[in-house]
Amino acid sequence: MASLRALECLVAVADTGSITQAARLLHSSQPAVSHQLATLERETRTLLVRRERRGVILTPAGRAAVEDARRAVTAAAAAVRSARATGEAAGGTLRLACAQSLCVPLVAPIVRRWHQRHPEVLITLRESAKMAELVGLLDFGEADLVLAPAPVPDRMAATAVTVAEEEIVLTAPTGHRLAGQPTVRVADLDGAPLVHFAPDNGLSAWLDRSLAEAGVRPEPVMRTSVTTAAPQLAAAGIGVAVSPISAVSPGFPGAVRSFSPRWFRQLVALRPTKSEPLTDRFIEDVRTRGVHVPEDVRIQLAGDDSRPRTSRR
């Protein structure tokens, strides 16, 4: 296969019409350029250049080859620029995957900022409610960075970095008995009609485990696979829901209450063991910004901001 250097020599000779000038353009020597051309001619089994008194001209075969050679040289230079830009976190492609409920409150504001500040970086996004599916994207090289709630699976060939924490809240219709309290206890859920999550949503097993540890047994009346649907179904009067605050959208029509003591979960970024500049910069931006909570939701919870934080798993 022709070397890139030989193709560069052919292009330089075509542009300058002289082996001597081509050598100067390439910061090389005249014998070195002649050697590269001879090697290329041996590989193509035909004459590519002809030396004449007025200089060096391309043969018909040389003219046929030079356009492809020019494209190859241009593509190689672009590849180097792209690799350098990615290595300096100034370009390239960042493939994100995140838990379904985190796409809007956690990822979207940062992606918007990157579009403004780093337009040369192409960002793709895939979402899922299943931790196994998210981890699989990373394991099979289909994602560069996964954002998901802890805990993460054991024996995972990736590095987990804690990036934020978010509150677990109760959502209910405005007229519900629990909506009349400034905060609720986990024990208040015992026997309560619950809008639960479907088994294909990772929150289902997590919530069952958390409530079982607290000795609480609510009555599931409906299940949904979509994390953000649970608070809306609760607000519609079907029951109450327990969900991450990221699932509560702006203009939420129901009541949002903190638990007492307050209940939080950690969010992690999963990346390959070897650090990469683009993923590291995105992780740092996530850690700096955290989870966005809509102002109207924040106002509903503001009366309980002074209570100490605890974590429940």
C-alpha positions as CSV (number, residue, x, y, z in Angstrom):
1,M,0.0,0.0,0.0
2,A,1.3,3.5,-0.8
3,S,2.6,5.4,2.1
4,L,1.2,8.8,3.0
5,R,4.6,10.3,2.5
6,A,4.8,9.1,-1.1
7,L,1.4,10.6,-1.8
8,E,2.4,13.9,-0.2
9,C,5.4,13.9,-2.5
10,L,3.3,13.3,-5.6
11,V,0.9,16.1,-4.6
12,A,3.8,18.5,-3.9
13,V,5.5,17.8,-7.3
14,A,2.1,18.3,-9.0
15,D,1.7,21.7,-7.2
16,T,5.2,23.0,-7.7
17,G,6.3,21.3,-11.0
18,S,9.7,20.7,-9.5
19,I,11.3,18.0,-7.3
20,T,13.6,20.6,-5.8
21,Q,10.6,22.9,-4.9
22,A,8.6,19.9,-3.7
23,A,11.5,19.0,-1.4
24,R,11.6,22.5,0.1
25,L,7.8,22.5,0.5
26,L,8.0,19.2,2.4
27,H,11.1,20.2,4.4
28,S,12.8,17.2,2.9
29,S,15.7,16.6,0.4
30,Q,15.6,16.1,-3.3
31,P,16.8,12.5,-3.2
32,A,14.2,11.6,-0.6
33,V,11.4,13.0,-2.7
34,S,12.8,11.1,-5.8
35,H,13.0,7.9,-3.7
36,Q,9.3,8.3,-2.6
37,L,8.1,8.8,-6.2
38,A,10.1,5.8,-7.4
39,T,8.6,3.7,-4.7
40,L,5.1,4.8,-5.7
41,E,5.8,4.1,-9.3
42,R,7.0,0.6,-8.5
43,E,3.8,0.0,-6.6
44,T,1.5,1.4,-9.3
45,R,3.7,-0.3,-12.0
46,T,3.5,2.7,-14.2
47,L,5.3,6.0,-14.7
48,L,3.7,8.9,-12.8
49,V,6.1,11.8,-13.5
50,R,8.2,12.8,-16.4
51,R,11.3,15.0,-16.1
52,E,11.6,17.5,-18.9
53,R,13.8,20.6,-19.4
54,R,11.0,22.9,-18.2
55,G,10.4,20.9,-15.1
56,V,8.5,17.8,-13.9
57,I,5.1,17.1,-15.3
58,L,2.6,14.4,-14.4
59,T,1.9,11.6,-16.8
60,P,-1.8,10.7,-17.5
61,A,-1.4,8.0,-14.8
62,G,0.0,10.6,-12.5
63,R,-2.8,13.0,-13.1
64,A,-5.3,10.2,-12.4
65,A,-3.6,9.4,-9.1
66,V,-3.0,12.9,-7.8
67,E,-6.6,13.8,-7.1
68,D,-7.1,10.7,-4.9
69,A,-3.7,11.4,-3.3
70,R,-4.7,14.9,-2.5
71,R,-7.9,13.7,-0.8
72,A,-5.9,11.1,1.2
73,V,-3.4,13.8,2.4
74,T,-6.2,16.1,3.3
75,A,-8.1,13.3,5.2
76,A,-4.9,12.4,7.1
77,A,-4.4,16.0,8.1
78,A,-8.0,16.2,9.3
79,A,-7.6,13.0,11.3
80,V,-4.7,14.5,13.1
81,R,-6.5,17.7,13.8
82,S,-9.6,15.8,15.1
83,A,-7.5,13.6,17.3
84,R,-5.5,16.6,18.7
85,A,-8.8,18.5,19.3
86,T,-10.3,15.6,21.2
87,G,-7.2,15.0,23.2
88,E,-7.3,18.7,24.2
89,A,-11.1,18.5,24.9
90,A,-11.7,21.0,22.2
91,G,-13.4,18.8,19.6
92,G,-14.5,15.3,18.7
93,T,-17.6,13.3,19.7
94,L,-18.9,12.6,23.2
95,R,-21.4,9.7,23.4
96,L,-23.6,10.1,26.5
97,A,-26.0,7.6,28.1
98,C,-28.1,8.4,31.1
99,A,-30.9,7.3,33.3
100,Q,-34.3,8.3,31.8
101,S,-35.3,10.7,34.5
102,L,-31.9,12.5,34.5
103,C,-31.8,13.6,30.8
104,V,-33.7,16.9,31.3
105,P,-32.8,18.1,34.8
106,L,-29.2,17.0,34.9
107,V,-27.9,16.6,31.3
108,A,-29.9,19.0,29.1
109,P,-28.6,22.2,30.7
110,I,-25.0,21.2,30.3
111,V,-25.4,20.0,26.8
112,R,-27.0,23.3,25.9
113,R,-24.0,25.1,27.4
114,W,-21.6,22.9,25.5
115,H,-23.4,23.7,22.2
116,Q,-22.7,27.3,22.9
117,R,-19.2,27.1,24.3
118,H,-17.8,24.0,22.5
119,P,-19.7,23.9,19.1
120,E,-17.0,21.7,17.6
121,V,-17.9,18.9,20.0
122,L,-20.6,16.6,18.7
123,I,-22.7,15.2,21.6
124,T,-25.0,12.2,21.2
125,L,-27.4,11.0,23.9
126,R,-29.1,7.6,24.7
127,E,-31.4,7.1,27.6
128,S,-32.8,4.1,29.5
129,A,-34.5,3.2,32.7
130,K,-32.5,0.0,33.0
131,M,-29.1,0.1,34.7
132,A,-28.0,-3.1,33.0
133,E,-28.7,-1.5,29.6
134,L,-26.7,1.6,30.4
135,V,-23.8,-0.4,31.7
136,G,-23.9,-2.5,28.6
137,L,-23.5,0.5,26.4
138,L,-20.3,1.4,28.2
139,D,-19.0,-2.2,28.3
140,F,-19.5,-2.7,24.6
141,G,-17.9,0.7,23.6
142,E,-21.2,2.3,22.5
143,A,-21.0,5.1,25.1
144,D,-18.2,7.2,26.5
145,L,-20.0,8.3,29.7
146,V,-23.0,7.0,31.6
147,L,-24.9,9.1,34.2
148,A,-27.0,7.0,36.5
149,P,-28.1,6.6,40.2
150,A,-26.0,4.6,42.6
151,P,-25.4,1.8,43.5
152,V,-23.6,0.5,40.4
153,P,-23.2,-3.2,39.6
154,D,-20.3,-5.1,41.1
155,R,-17.4,-6.3,38.9
156,M,-18.0,-3.5,36.4
157,A,-15.0,-2.7,34.3
158,A,-15.4,1.1,34.7
159,T,-14.7,3.9,37.1
160,A,-17.6,5.4,39.1
161,V,-17.4,9.0,40.1
162,T,-20.0,10.6,42.4
163,V,-21.3,13.8,40.6
164,A,-24.4,14.9,42.5
165,E,-27.1,13.9,44.9
166,E,-30.8,14.4,44.5
167,E,-33.7,14.3,46.9
168,I,-36.3,11.6,46.9
169,V,-39.8,13.2,47.4
170,L,-43.4,12.3,47.7
171,T,-45.9,13.6,45.1
172,A,-49.6,13.6,45.7
173,P,-52.9,15.3,44.7
174,T,-53.3,18.7,46.3
175,G,-56.2,17.5,48.4
176,H,-54.5,14.3,49.7
177,R,-54.2,14.0,53.5
178,L,-50.3,13.9,53.2
179,A,-50.3,17.1,51.1
180,G,-51.5,18.9,54.2
181,Q,-48.3,18.2,56.1
182,P,-45.1,20.2,55.7
183,T,-43.2,16.9,55.5
184,V,-44.0,13.2,55.5
185,R,-42.5,10.2,57.2
186,V,-41.8,7.0,55.3
187,A,-44.1,5.3,57.8
188,D,-46.9,7.4,56.5
189,L,-46.8,5.3,53.3
190,D,-47.9,2.1,55.1
191,G,-51.1,1.0,53.4
192,A,-51.2,4.1,51.1
193,P,-52.3,3.7,47.5
194,L,-49.0,3.9,45.5
195,V,-48.3,4.8,41.9
196,H,-45.3,2.4,41.5
197,F,-42.8,1.7,38.8
198,A,-42.9,-1.2,36.4
199,P,-40.3,-4.0,36.8
200,D,-38.5,-2.8,33.7
201,N,-37.7,0.5,35.4
202,G,-34.7,0.2,37.8
203,L,-36.5,2.3,40.4
204,S,-39.0,-0.5,41.0
205,A,-36.7,-2.9,42.7
206,W,-34.9,0.0,44.4
207,L,-38.1,1.4,45.9
208,D,-39.3,-2.0,47.0
209,R,-36.0,-2.6,48.8
210,S,-36.0,0.8,50.5
211,L,-39.6,0.5,51.7
212,A,-39.1,-3.1,52.9
213,E,-36.0,-2.0,54.9
214,A,-38.3,0.6,56.6
215,G,-40.9,-2.0,57.3
216,V,-43.5,-0.1,55.2
217,R,-46.0,-1.8,52.8
218,P,-48.0,0.5,50.6
219,E,-50.6,-0.7,48.2
220,P,-49.5,-0.4,44.5
221,V,-52.5,0.7,42.4
222,M,-50.7,1.3,39.1
223,R,-47.3,0.8,37.6
224,T,-45.5,2.9,35.0
225,S,-42.2,2.3,33.1
226,V,-41.7,6.1,32.6
227,T,-40.1,7.7,35.6
228,T,-41.6,11.2,35.0
229,A,-45.1,9.7,34.6
230,A,-45.4,8.6,38.2
231,P,-45.6,12.1,39.8
232,Q,-48.2,13.1,37.1
233,L,-50.3,10.1,37.8
234,A,-50.2,10.9,41.5
235,A,-51.2,14.5,40.9
236,A,-54.2,13.1,38.8
237,G,-55.5,11.5,42.0
238,I,-54.6,7.8,41.4
239,G,-52.4,7.6,44.5
240,V,-49.2,9.0,45.8
241,A,-45.7,8.5,44.3
242,V,-42.2,8.3,45.6
243,S,-39.7,9.4,43.0
244,P,-36.5,11.4,42.5
245,I,-37.1,15.1,42.4
246,S,-35.7,15.1,38.9
247,A,-38.9,13.4,37.8
248,V,-41.0,16.4,38.9
249,S,-41.5,18.8,36.0
250,P,-41.9,22.5,36.1
251,G,-45.6,23.6,36.7
252,F,-46.3,20.4,38.5
253,P,-50.1,20.4,39.3
254,G,-49.8,18.4,42.5
255,A,-48.2,18.6,45.9
256,V,-44.5,17.9,46.5
257,R,-43.2,17.0,50.0
258,S,-39.9,16.2,51.5
259,F,-39.5,13.2,53.8
260,S,-38.5,13.6,57.4
261,P,-35.6,12.8,57.7
262,R,-34.9,13.9,54.2
263,W,-34.1,11.2,51.7
264,F,-31.4,11.5,49.1
265,R,-29.7,9.3,46.5
266,Q,-26.3,9.7,44.9
267,L,-25.8,10.1,41.2
268,V,-22.7,8.7,39.6
269,A,-20.8,9.1,36.3
270,L,-19.5,5.9,34.9
271,R,-16.6,6.1,32.5
272,P,-13.9,3.7,31.2
273,T,-11.0,3.2,33.6
274,K,-8.7,5.2,31.4
275,S,-9.4,8.9,31.7
276,E,-10.3,11.0,28.6
277,P,-10.3,14.8,28.5
278,L,-13.8,15.2,27.0
279,T,-15.4,12.9,29.6
280,D,-13.5,14.5,32.4
281,R,-14.6,18.0,31.4
282,F,-18.2,16.9,31.2
283,I,-18.1,15.2,34.5
284,E,-16.7,18.3,36.1
285,D,-19.5,20.4,34.7
286,V,-22.1,18.0,36.0
287,R,-20.5,18.1,39.5
288,T,-20.4,21.9,39.4
289,R,-24.0,22.3,38.3
290,G,-25.9,19.4,40.0
291,V,-29.5,18.6,39.5
292,H,-31.8,21.4,38.4
293,V,-34.9,21.7,40.6
294,P,-37.8,23.9,39.1
295,E,-38.4,27.0,41.0
296,D,-42.1,26.2,41.8
297,V,-41.0,22.8,43.2
298,R,-38.2,24.4,45.2
299,I,-40.8,26.8,46.7
300,Q,-43.0,23.9,47.9
301,L,-40.0,22.3,49.6
302,A,-38.4,25.5,51.0
303,G,-40.1,25.2,54.4
304,D,-38.0,22.1,55.1
305,D,-34.6,23.2,53.9
306,S,-33.1,23.4,57.4
307,R,-33.6,19.7,58.3
308,P,-30.4,17.5,58.3
309,R,-29.7,15.3,55.4
310,T,-29.7,11.5,55.6
311,S,-29.3,8.9,52.9
312,R,-31.6,5.9,52.5
313,R,-30.8,2.9,50.3
